Amino acid sequence: MKKSIGPELWNIQHAFGQVVLFFYTDKQVKKHKAAGKEKICADLYFDVLKPYDEFGYLKRNKFRVRFDSKENFDNNYQGNWYYYYK
């Protein structure tokens, strides 16, 4: 996944049934959203997970990834995962 997006991807978090791809800045998030990369990343991530979906719970039409930034994480959540997911 990181190779597909490049060095602008800071982190990938998966928790509570969601996948969040973190870029370094809000500007990078806007750029990648405008380029339609959310769907591309969801397709790639889904293809990685699907072979392990033994009971068929994952459905592509309901699977999404969300984009966020380290800038938002640091400025609004004090860089703390507890605050982010609360």
Secondary structure, DSSP 4 states (H G I P E B T S, - for coil): -HHHH-TTEEEEEEETTEEEEEESSHHHHHHHHHTTHHHHHHHHHHHHHGGG-TT----GGG--EEEEEHHHHHHHHTT-HHHHH-
